[in-house]
Amino acid sequence: MFDFLIHKLKAHPRKIVFTEGTDPRILEASARLLSGTFLTPVLVGDTAAVKAAAESEGFNVRGAEILDPATFPEMDKMVSEMVALRKGKMSEEDCRKALSKGNYFGTMLVKMGYADALLGGATYSTADTVRPALQLIKTKPGNKVVSSCFILVRQSATGENEVLAMGDCAINITPNAEELCEIAIETAATAKTFGIDPKIAMLSYSTHGSGKGPDVDKMREAAALVQERAPQIAIDGELQFDAAVAPRVAHTKCPDSPVAGHANTFIFPDINAGNIGYKIAQRLGNFEAYGPVLQGLNAPINDLSRGCNALEVYSMAIITAGLCED
């Protein structure tokens, strides 16, 4: 999977903002990225402090851009643009104060075209990464929600990678049918970025009416909405997980389904099911889980776990930049 993304980035090199430029994990990942020449780190922080932290840890980050909100030459322009984006919700003073922080400053770097993507959250909370993105980058035209998916990768016995997509496992707590439709369409697009030909199962405790209830109804309705709005997407629902992935079960429960038995992209009815589901795959199915990959924004913005390590930062940086449109 990463070879596929790195090949894409080598054809179109990108710049990615790290909002926590002095963090040792960020610096280690940046040093590794710089050796690859396909992705330039933009480290947010006091220049002297970033360089001192890198030297202290023994990481070579020469070639990275280091941008300090306190000395950024275009700050007045950035403040003015943020005031316009906030449309009276924040004063000039409020915007200037917000832009002194790495999360808002980094997000505006992407908004103004100084960088292509952003990865934050090594020390910031998810909310502190997502909020500036919602306020400044905003959702794509026609989108109403920001959602997430996890990409799960497992090496098969033949040495090839099995790659799955699962959403929404991190953002929307109890999405309705309309939101699930949007999540499914965005997850299909994300899946394609990672080389998956998406076959979407809208998961439930019911398969084609075997069970009843509002949670069943919303998955069936969401599948119908996707078929109406994006008829090129292969989707079925509602499906139980066994019907979605096991050909023998699918042949018994829904023999005419174009997806059942072969699904590789899974949409869960709520965050409980999604979060539990991807972690079961990760821990018991021996899949590597990458994400959450945020979806629905006008630019690639992603969030790290505060417990992440340098390898996870490196991997998520490639994933995030790989989402940039050519």
Phi, psi and omega in degrees: 000317183288328175300319179299314181289319180296320176300318178297318182288327177296328177286331180221080181302145185233167172245135179235133179274132168251119187284348182237075192292343180263355182292130182303325180293321178294318181294320179295315178295321180296318178300319179292320179297319182297330178288345182266342176062016180248354183210120182264121176286140171245108187265123180269128177155173175300127187303313181296321181293319179296313181296321180294319179295319179296316180295319180298322182271351178081029181253132179270106180247019174298132186108340173283153172268134177244120182238126182252121179306328184289337183236009182297122188293338182259022185298319180300318177297319180296317178300313181300318181291323179292321176303315179296320180294325183278347170050054176086355181277341177221136178283172176300319179295318179299317182293318180297319178295317180297321183286353173284349180260145186300325184292314179287318179300313180297320179296320178290331175300320177289314181302321184270003174086010176287339178213165185264333188206169181218141175229119180226180173107001177298326175234339177280154173285164176303317180300323181287343173270319185285322184302308178299326179296317179295321184285328190245314178282317176068170182279157177299154175305131181090345179268143180247341183230153166264133180231187181214158168217160172251140173259125182247132186231132177218135178280129180278175181297335180275356180094352178277155179273132169266122185238128180235158174236139180224129179213162346264124188251004189214343190245298187272123189285306179226074182295145175272181185299319179298316179292321178296324175300313180296318178299317181296316181295318179292322180292325175298318179295318177297316180303317180298323179302329182260021174081012179270133169272099195292130170236106194265130171251123173274105193279149182199179171270008182230149173239114176049049173090008179290337176234165183235157175141162182298327179291329175291314183301318185290328178289321177294317180296318179298318178298319179295321179296319178296316179300326180286317187270333181222070187297346179283347181276131175279116185212149173210152179171153010274146180227140167285159187297321181295321177293330182288327190243342185254112182304322181296317179293318180299321180298328180279315189273327184206070188296339183264006183286136177282351186241320187306137182090345184224017183294144177228000180226123192238128177248124184266154182288336179200175185290331176302305181298317183295313182294318178293317185297313183290328180286329173296315178298321182292312188274323183258336181262000178059034172270145166276132182252127179242127180145191005287138173269117181284141185231152174096356179270163180283353177208156181288112176232127179226161187243134175267156167285141179293345176263015185292161172248177185296325179295320178294322176298313180301312181296315181292330176295316179295317178299313183298310179295328179295342179279350179298137178282141181291000000 
